[in-house]
Amino acid sequence: MMHSASSFAHWHFQVPNLIFIAMIYLLLLRLLLLPALAPDNIVMRLVRAATAPVFKPVAFLTPRAVPNAIVILLVIAWLLVLRILLAFGATAAGVRPALS
């Protein structure tokens, strides 16, 4: 069992990692809701607003001919790459919690 003090010892790794995971899940939700809900639905608008900070930069760099569903998959791929780089960087710096 971990002590409460050691639970927060790696917050600088855990917080960005949790943000990346939350954004990936929100993007998956957006992808699933895309064909089911109208664009002006309140749930869809909230999900779009929550994912806009990561969606808009990738959409800006992606050609307009690419459908939004593919752009969402590209954003998820980039977030997974960032999670891997975060894990490698934290491991190299010695600030990642040990696997046990």
Backbone torsions as a table, in degrees:
resi	resn	phi	psi	omega
1	MET	NA	137.1	-179.1
2	MET	-85.6	145.5	174.0
3	HIS	-77.3	155.1	-178.4
4	SER	-64.7	-32.6	179.1
5	ALA	-68.0	-38.9	-179.4
6	SER	-76.6	-17.7	177.6
7	SER	-65.6	-32.3	-178.9
8	PHE	-99.1	6.0	-178.0
9	ALA	-67.2	-27.2	-177.2
10	HIS	-114.3	36.1	-176.6
11	TRP	-62.5	-33.1	-178.4
12	HIS	-69.0	-16.2	171.0
13	PHE	-95.3	-42.6	-173.5
14	GLN	-69.7	-40.2	-176.9
15	VAL	-63.5	-51.6	177.1
16	PRO	-62.4	-36.2	178.6
17	ASN	-62.1	-43.6	178.1
18	LEU	-66.8	-35.8	176.9
19	ILE	-64.9	-43.6	177.5
20	PHE	-60.9	-43.7	-179.7
21	ILE	-63.8	-44.4	-180.0
22	ALA	-61.8	-41.1	179.4
23	MET	-66.7	-37.5	178.2
24	ILE	-63.7	-44.4	178.6
25	TYR	-65.3	-39.3	177.1
26	LEU	-65.1	-38.0	177.6
27	LEU	-67.6	-38.0	175.1
28	LEU	-63.8	-39.7	175.9
29	LEU	-62.8	-42.8	177.8
30	ARG	-61.0	-41.0	179.4
31	LEU	-65.1	-40.6	179.2
32	LEU	-70.5	-34.5	-178.4
33	LEU	-82.8	-16.2	-175.7
34	LEU	-54.3	-49.3	179.4
35	PRO	-81.2	-16.1	-172.9
36	ALA	-91.1	-31.0	-174.3
37	LEU	-115.2	151.9	175.8
38	ALA	-70.7	150.6	-178.9
39	PRO	-60.5	-26.6	-178.8
40	ASP	-94.0	7.5	176.3
41	ASN	-65.8	142.2	-175.5
42	ILE	-63.0	-38.2	178.9
43	VAL	-65.2	-44.2	179.7
44	MET	-64.7	-38.8	178.9
45	ARG	-65.1	-39.2	178.1
46	LEU	-66.4	-42.9	179.5
47	VAL	-66.0	-41.0	177.0
48	ARG	-62.6	-41.3	179.4
49	ALA	-65.8	-37.8	-179.5
50	ALA	-70.6	-32.2	-177.6
51	THR	-96.6	-3.6	-177.8
52	ALA	-58.0	-39.1	-178.7
53	PRO	-59.7	-28.6	178.1
54	VAL	-101.2	-24.2	-178.0
55	PHE	-76.8	-43.8	-173.5
56	LYS	-62.3	-43.1	178.2
57	PRO	-62.4	-40.3	179.1
58	VAL	-69.9	-39.6	177.9
59	ALA	-64.4	-33.9	178.3
60	PHE	-65.6	-38.0	-178.0
61	LEU	-83.8	-14.9	-177.9
62	THR	-93.2	139.4	177.6
63	PRO	-57.9	146.4	-176.9
64	ARG	-66.2	-18.0	179.8
65	ALA	-72.0	-16.7	-179.5
66	VAL	-78.7	128.0	-180.0
67	PRO	-64.3	155.5	-178.9
68	ASN	-59.4	-34.3	179.8
69	ALA	-62.2	-39.0	178.4
70	ILE	-70.8	-37.5	177.5
71	VAL	-63.3	-40.0	177.4
72	ILE	-61.2	-42.5	177.3
73	LEU	-64.0	-36.8	176.3
74	LEU	-65.3	-40.5	178.0
75	VAL	-63.1	-42.8	178.0
76	ILE	-61.4	-42.5	178.7
77	ALA	-61.7	-43.2	179.2
78	TRP	-65.2	-38.6	178.0
79	LEU	-66.4	-36.6	176.0
80	LEU	-65.6	-39.4	176.1
81	VAL	-62.1	-43.3	178.7
82	LEU	-63.9	-37.1	176.5
83	ARG	-63.5	-41.4	179.0
84	ILE	-65.4	-44.0	178.3
85	LEU	-63.7	-38.0	176.4
86	LEU	-62.3	-43.8	179.7
87	ALA	-65.1	-43.3	177.9
88	PHE	-63.9	-43.8	179.7
89	GLY	-64.3	-42.0	179.2
90	ALA	-67.8	-36.5	177.1
91	THR	-67.4	-43.2	179.4
92	ALA	-64.3	-34.6	179.5
93	ALA	-82.7	-9.5	179.2
94	GLY	77.2	23.2	-178.2
95	VAL	-111.7	7.4	178.6
96	ARG	-91.1	138.9	179.1
97	PRO	-64.0	145.2	-179.6
98	ALA	-73.1	143.6	175.6
99	LEU	-82.6	132.8	179.8
100	SER	-136.3	NA	NA
